[in-house]
C-alpha cells in the first residue's frame, strides 16, 4: 500500500515548507513505482540542501542501481549532490557491474555520451567511465577530490594508467594535478614515456611546465 496518492505527493513536492518537501522525498523511497525517480531527480535541484540530501538518499534506495544513482547525482545543479555522488562512486567502485561490451557501449552513449571516446580500441570499464565523468565535473572541488583519489589509490589500474586517465579530462586543473604527480615521481621507470605525453598535452601551461621541468632535470631524462 502507498502512503499517499501520487498526485498528493507530487503536489506536496511544490510546497514552500522545506520539511514537507523533505517528507515527500522520504515517502517516494517507500513507493515501488519507478516514476518516483523522475520527481526525485527534480528534488535533487531543490533550493534547500536538506531536501536535496534526502532526495539523493531516496533516489539510491528506489533505483537500486549504483550507476543510475551516481549519474543522477552528477546531473544535479548543486555541488553538494555531486560530492555525495562521488562518495558513492569511490566507496562502491569494485561493486559496479561488469557489463558486456555491447551493453557497455550502449550505456555510455546514453548516459556519458559527452565523455565517451568512440575511437577507443578497448571499452573502459563502467567504473573508469564514471571516474572520467567525475574528472570532467563542472565543480573544481569535485574534480580535485577525484583526481587525488585516482592517484593515491591507482583507481585506473597502475600509476601510469591513472595519470593517463586524468589526462583525458577536458579541464586544465586536472591535467596540472597529473603533471604535479608526474614531477613528484619523475624518477619512476615510466617517467620518460609520460614526459612525451605531457609535452603533447592539449594545454599550453602543462606543456610549458613539463618542458621546463625536463630541462631543469636533464640528468633524469
N, C-alpha and C positions, 0 to 999 in steps of 0.2 A: 504494500500500500504506500501511497505517496503522502508526504507531509502536507502539501498544499497543491491545489491545482496549478498546473504550469503557468496558466495565464496570470494567476495571482503572484507567483514568484517573479515572473518577468516584469510585471508592473512594479513590484516592490524593489526591483534592482535599479529603478529610476528615482527612488525616494531620496530626499535631501539628507535624511538621517543616515550617517555612515554605519551606525550599528545595525540598522535594518538591512543595508546592502551587505554587511558582513554576514548577517544571518542567512541571506539568500545564497551566498557562496557556500556556506556550510550545508544548507538544505539541498542544493544542487548535487553535492557529492554523494548524497544518500539516495538519489533518484537514479534508476537504471538507464533512463533514456539518454542516448548519446547526444541528443540535441542540446543537452545542458552544456556541452563543451563549447558550443558557439557563444553562449551567453557568458560563460566563464572567461572566454577569450576577450570579450568586451570588458569585463570587470578587471582584467589584467591591466587595463589602462585607466582605472578609476583614479580620481584625484587624490584619494586618501591611501597612504601606504598600508594601513592596517587592512583595508579592503583588498588591495592588490595582493597582499601576502596571503590572505585567506583564499582568494581566488586561485592563486598558484598551487597551494596545497590541495585544494579541492579538485583542480584540474588533474593533478597527478593521480589522485585516488580514483577519479571517474574514468580517466583514459586507460589506466593500467598498461601503459606503453611508454617506456623511458624516452625513446627518440621523439615521439609525439609531444610528450611533456616538455622536454628540453627545447624543442623548436618553438612551442607556444610561448615559452618564456623569452626566447630570443626575439620573438616577433613583437613583444611589448614595446611601448614607447618610453619605458622607465628603467633607469639604471638598476634600481634595487631588484627588479624582477630578472634582469639579465644576470645579475650576480647570483641570484638564487638558482637560476637555470645552469649557470656554470658550475656551481657547487654540486648540483645533482649529476652533471656530466662527469666531473672529476671523481666523485665518490662512487660512481657506478660504471666507470669506463669498461671494466672487464666483464660486466654483465650485459652489455649491449649485444643484441642478437647478431649472429653471423649469417648474413643473407646470401643467397645465391647471386652470382654476378648479374644475371638479368634483372633480378629483383632489386639489387643494389643500385644499378644504373637508373632504373625507373624511379626508385625512391629519391635519389639525389636530384634528378631532373625536376621532380615535383616539389621538393622541399628546400633544396640548397642549390638551385639552378644557377644563381649568380656567382657561385664559387666553384661550380663543377667544371673540371678540366676534361672536355670531351676528347682531347687528343692523347690523353694519358694511356700508356700501354697496359698498365695494371690498374685495376679499380681499387682505390684506397678503401680501407675498412670503414665501416659505419662510424666507429669512434674517431678515426682520423678526420673524416669529413665534418663531424660535429666540432672537433677541435679547430679545424680550419674556419668554420663559421664563427667560432669564438674569437679567433685571431683576426677576423675581419669585423668584429663587433663595432658598432658606432661609438661605444663608450671606451675612452682610453684606459680607464681603470680596469675594465674587464679584459682588454687586450693585454695589459701589463701582467695581470694575475695569471692568465692562461699561458702567457709566454714563459713566465717563471716556472710554472708547473711543468710545462713541456720540457724545459731544460733541466730542471732539478730531478725530475722523475723519468727522463728519457721516454716520454709517452708515445713518441712516434716510432720507437724501436731502439736504436742505439743513439749515441751522441750526434753523429753525423746526420742521421735521418731526422732527428729532432730539429737541428739547425736548418736543414733544407725545408722542413715543414714551415718554420717561421718565415723563411724567405719566400714562401708562396703567398704570404699576406699581401693585401693591397695597401697597407699602411706603413709609412716610413718608420714610425716609432717601433714597430715590431721588428723591422729589419735592423734597426740600431741595437735592439736588445740582442739579436743574433750576433751582430758584429762584436758587441762587448763580450759576449760569451766566448766567441772565437779568439779574441785578443787574450782573454784570461787563460785559454787553453791552447795557445799558439805553439806550444812545444809537442802537442799530440801528433802522432803519425799522419792523421788525416788533415792537418792544418794546411798543407800546400794545396791539396785539391780544393779545399774550402776557400782558400785565397783566390783562386781562379774564378770561383763562383761570385765572390764578393766584388771582385774587380769588374764584373759584368752585371752588377746589380742594377735594378731599374732606377734606383735613387742616387742622384749625384753625390749627396752628402755621404752616403755609405761607400760609394766607390772611392771618393777622395780620402776618407778616413782609413780605409783598408790599404790604399796605396801608401799613404804617409806612414802607417804602422809598419808596413813591409820594408819601406826604405830605412826606417829607424832601427829595424831589427834584421838587417841583411844577413847576418850570420845564421839566423834560424831558417832562412829560405834559400 
